[in-house]
């Protein structure tokens, strides 16, 4: 079928969107300590803003504690300032060798805000997936108009594209529901 590469391309783009959503969702706080909460925090390191994960090892030894071990101990004050500036509601403390970040239990109101953020992100990615579908449908219609594919091929391709789209929309909904459950868990 002439349209198979187009469907493969659309599915690839939708898959990338789903992976991006997973990365976005991992930055939303749940109450458990995960290194992804702070790994992209910008730290002023010798005049250059550097992501924290490029200058330190970040671990979660306990459910409510992150430990940041910089490769250069002279960066400890900068790391603390960067975490405070990121406005994550976290209070880092340094003991001269590592930065410890206790993760407080979020309030009910704060958890509801996190759920709203997760739902907004999921909706943005659903729109992105639908846009991929719309672009491909336009390309299929143009191909049919130019007599590159038949009307039946166009219809079959659109049906297959709709199944692929529905699958990815379902995965996005599932991911959002899972994240909502994690965030609301006390």
Beta strands, then each sheet from edge to edge (+ up, - down):
strand 1: 42-45
strand 2: 48-51
strand 3: 56-62
strand 4: 65-70
strand 5: 91-94
strand 6: 99-102
sheet 1: 1+ 2-
sheet 2: 3+ 4- 6+ 5-
end
